Amino acid sequence: VQVLIEICDTSYKKDREEKLPLYASRGVAEVWLVHVDKRFVEVFRNPQEGSYAQYTRHSDGTVSPAAFPNVQIDVAQLLR
């Protein structure tokens, strides 16, 4: 899996505390947690030993998957 996108509304805590470490331990290269209610997207990259070494948070602008750097996704569109 190159990019996994989770839309988390009421499931944010579970997605962040339970699913994210599971994805990292399984080698999912990149995970986006789209928190529509709070209006931000968290991007986790570089899985290492059950967690992610790189983290960024976006509330505007664009974001690109590391595997597809030429693809730019408008954060505002993700948050609709």
C-alpha positions as CSV (number, residue, x, y, z in Angstrom):
1,V,0.0,0.0,0.0
2,Q,1.5,3.3,-1.1
3,V,-1.1,5.7,0.5
4,L,-3.9,4.9,2.9
5,I,-6.5,7.6,3.5
6,E,-8.7,7.5,6.6
7,I,-11.7,9.8,6.9
8,C,-12.1,10.2,10.7
9,D,-15.0,12.0,12.1
10,T,-16.0,10.2,15.4
11,S,-13.2,7.6,15.0
12,Y,-10.1,9.9,15.3
13,K,-8.9,8.6,18.6
14,K,-9.1,4.9,17.4
15,D,-7.6,5.8,14.0
16,R,-4.6,7.6,15.7
17,E,-4.0,5.3,18.6
18,E,-4.9,1.9,17.3
19,K,-4.9,1.8,13.5
20,L,-1.9,4.0,12.8
21,P,0.6,1.8,14.8
22,L,-0.9,-1.2,13.0
23,Y,-0.4,0.3,9.6
24,A,3.1,1.3,10.5
25,S,3.9,-2.2,11.7
26,R,2.5,-3.6,8.4
27,G,4.7,-1.3,6.3
28,V,2.0,1.0,4.9
29,A,4.3,3.7,3.4
30,E,2.0,6.7,4.0
31,V,-1.2,7.3,6.0
32,W,-3.4,10.4,5.8
33,L,-5.9,11.0,8.6
34,V,-8.6,13.4,7.3
35,H,-10.3,15.1,10.2
36,V,-13.2,16.8,8.6
37,D,-14.8,18.2,11.8
38,K,-11.5,19.8,13.0
39,R,-10.5,20.9,9.5
40,F,-7.1,19.4,9.1
41,V,-5.2,16.5,7.4
42,E,-2.4,14.7,9.1
43,V,0.2,13.0,6.9
44,F,2.4,10.2,8.4
45,R,5.3,8.8,6.3
46,N,8.3,6.4,6.7
47,P,7.1,3.6,8.9
48,Q,9.7,2.4,11.4
49,E,9.2,0.0,14.3
50,G,5.4,0.5,14.7
51,S,5.3,4.2,14.2
52,Y,6.0,6.9,11.6
53,A,9.2,8.9,11.4
54,Q,7.7,11.8,9.5
55,Y,4.6,13.8,10.4
56,T,3.0,16.9,8.9
57,R,-0.3,18.6,9.5
58,H,-2.2,20.6,6.8
59,S,-5.2,22.8,7.1
60,D,-4.9,24.5,3.7
61,G,-2.9,24.4,0.5
62,T,-2.1,21.2,-1.3
63,V,-0.6,17.9,-0.3
64,S,1.1,15.2,-2.5
65,P,1.6,11.5,-1.8
66,A,5.3,10.7,-1.6
67,A,4.8,7.9,-4.1
68,F,3.1,10.3,-6.6
69,P,4.8,13.7,-6.1
70,N,3.3,15.2,-9.2
71,V,-0.2,14.6,-7.9
72,Q,-1.3,17.6,-5.9
73,I,-4.5,17.4,-3.9
74,D,-6.3,20.4,-2.5
75,V,-6.7,20.1,1.2
76,A,-9.9,22.0,1.1
77,Q,-11.4,19.4,-1.2
78,L,-10.5,16.6,1.2
79,L,-12.2,18.4,4.0
80,R,-15.5,18.8,2.3
